[in-house]
Amino acid sequence: MLLLVLLVQTFSAGFVVLNFYANRSYIAQNLCENRSKPQLNCCGKCQLNKKLRQEENKDQDSNGRKSIEINAGAFDAVTADIVILHYTPLKVKWPGIRTIGRPVDMPAGYFHPPDKAGLC
């Protein structure tokens, strides 16, 4: 049950996009804000963007973190929709290089070049 809730929360934007493509004709004819302006060729993308913004705001409210908006280019090769990706950069502190101040002694029995006896 917990896994199901986690998956729904994680892929909620994907469900919005899936719902949009499943009901695209209905959205374009009845819900589109630009349906009276066919020259804009919106086809309901305004509704998709509105729903994605709502999901984004809901996610930001639940996380309490701010996201950075990035225009990621074409989302769909056929329709060339623009999608905004959100991420929170990770701050990783890498440890410094630790040395003992001198070269490490490596036993020649283990660390040596291969023998040339097996070559022709």
N, C-alpha and C positions, 0 to 999 in steps of 0.2 A: 504494500500500500504506500509506504514511504517512497519507494522507488518510483512508483507511478506519479506521485505528486511532484517529485523532483524532476522527472522527465517532462511533465506538462509545463512546469515553471521554466525550465531551461529552453524548451522549444516552442514557447508561446508565440514568438514572432513568426516562426515557421508555419504554425497553424493558421495565423492570420493570412499569410501569403498563400497557403494552400487553399483556404476558404475563398480567397479572392479569385484565384484561377478556376476553382470549381464553379463559382457563381458569377463569372465575369459578365456574361450577357445581361443577367438581371441587374447587377450593380451598374453597368453602363447605361441601361435604359431607365432605371427607376431611382437610383441613389446618387448618381454622378452629379456634382455641382455644375459641371460644364456641359451637360447634355443638350442645352439649348444653343451651344456654340460648337458645331461639328468641325469647324475649321481648326480648332485646337487639338483635335484627335486625342482627347484625354482617355476615353474608353474606361472610365472608372478609376484611373490611377490616382486621382485626387482622394478618393475614398480609401484606397490602399495606404497612401501616405498618411492620412489622418489616423487610421487605425494603428499603423506602426508607431506614430508619435504617441498615441494613447498608451500602447504597450510599453514604450520606452519610458514614459513618465511614471507609469505604474512600477516598472522595474527600478527606476531611480528612487522613487519614494520608499520602496521596500528595502533597497540596499543602503540608502543614505549616502551613497557615493556619487560623485560627479563623473560624467563620462566625457570623452573627447569625441567630437564629431569628425568623421573623415568621409569624404565623398570617395566611394570605392570604384567608381566607374560603372560600366554596364553590368547590371544584375542578370539580365536575361538577354542572350544573344539575339533572340527573335524580336523582342519588344524594346530592347535597350533602355530599360528602366534604371534609374539611379537609386542606389540604396545607401543608407548611412550606417556605417559600422561603429560600434562603440566598444571601447576597451578601457581597462584601467591598467596603466603601466605598473609593472612589478619593480620594486626597489630592492635589488639584490646587492648585498655587500660581499664582495669576493675577498677571501683572506689573502694577505700578502704572500710573496714567495718566501719560503722558509729554507734557509741553508745553514749548514754547520760551519761555514767559513773556509772549507777546504774541499778538494775533490773527494768523491766517495770511492773507496777501494772496491773494485769489482774483481772477483776471482777469475783468473784467466781460464780456469777449467770450464766455466760456464759461458763466459762472454768472450768469444773469439770469432774471427772470420771463418767461413766454411773451408773445409779442406779441398784442395784442387785435385786430389787423387782420383775422385770420381768423375772428373771431366775428361773428355777426349782430347 
